[in-house]
Amino acid sequence: MAENIQQRVIEVVARTLKIDEAQITGDSRFVEDLGAESMQSVELIAAFEEEFDIEMDEREALDVKTVEKAVNFIARHLG
């Protein structure tokens, strides 16, 4: 299941940040490695919520700084 979540997270990140999926790994940091600006970080949260049909607490979500942390966060919310 986690692999499916990771692939979907990568697709959302690529689409939101307009970058190639090949540039994205589990260790990729949204800001430092992938160039997300503050507004794009908010867009990523919204895109994850829509893709996975979940609600992300804003404070918790802002601590999610890597692809792997996003996958783990989403997996916990999907139960």
matplotlib code that plots the C-alpha trace (Angstrom):
import matplotlib.pyplot as plt

x = [0.0, 2.8, 4.3, 1.0, 0.7, 4.3, 3.7, 0.5, 2.4, 5.1, 2.5, 0.8, 4.2, 5.2, 1.9, 1.8, 5.4, 5.5, 8.6, 9.5, 8.6, 12.2, 13.5, 11.5, 12.7, 11.5, 14.2, 13.4, 12.7, 9.9, 11.6, 15.3, 15.4, 12.3, 12.1, 8.6, 7.8, 5.5, 2.4, 3.2, 3.5, 0.0, -1.0, 0.7, -1.3, -4.6, -3.6, -2.8, -6.1, -8.0, -6.0, -6.4, -9.7, -8.3, -8.1, -4.7, -4.2, -2.4, 0.2, 1.0, 1.1, 3.6, 6.0, 5.8, 8.9, 9.9, 8.1, 8.7, 7.2, 4.2, 3.7, 3.9, 1.6, -1.0, -0.7, -1.5, -4.6, -5.8, -5.5]
y = [0.0, 2.4, 2.1, 3.0, 6.0, 7.0, 6.9, 9.0, 11.5, 11.8, 12.3, 15.1, 16.7, 16.6, 18.0, 20.8, 21.9, 21.3, 19.1, 15.7, 12.7, 11.4, 14.3, 13.1, 10.5, 9.6, 11.8, 14.8, 17.9, 20.0, 23.4, 22.7, 20.0, 20.5, 24.3, 24.7, 28.2, 29.0, 29.3, 26.0, 24.3, 25.3, 24.0, 20.7, 20.3, 21.0, 18.6, 15.8, 16.4, 16.2, 13.2, 11.1, 12.5, 13.4, 16.5, 17.5, 19.6, 22.7, 22.8, 19.1, 19.3, 22.2, 19.8, 17.4, 18.5, 15.4, 13.0, 10.2, 12.1, 13.0, 9.3, 8.3, 11.1, 10.2, 6.4, 7.2, 9.2, 6.5, 4.0]
z = [0.0, 0.9, -2.6, -4.2, -1.8, -2.6, -6.4, -6.0, -3.8, -6.5, -9.2, -7.1, -6.4, -10.0, -11.2, -8.5, -8.8, -12.6, -12.5, -13.9, -11.6, -12.2, -10.1, -7.1, -4.5, -1.0, 0.4, -1.7, 0.4, -1.0, -0.6, -0.6, -3.3, -5.4, -5.2, -3.7, -2.6, 0.3, -1.8, -3.5, -0.1, 0.6, -2.9, -2.1, 1.1, -0.8, -3.6, -1.1, 0.6, -2.7, -4.1, -0.9, 0.3, 3.7, 6.0, 7.0, 10.1, 8.9, 11.7, 11.3, 7.5, 7.6, 9.4, 6.4, 4.6, 2.5, 0.2, 2.6, 5.5, 3.3, 2.4, 6.1, 7.2, 4.5, 5.3, 9.0, 8.0, 5.6, 8.5]

ax = plt.figure().add_subplot(projection="3d")
ax.plot(x, y, z, "-o")
ax.set_aspect("equal")
plt.show()
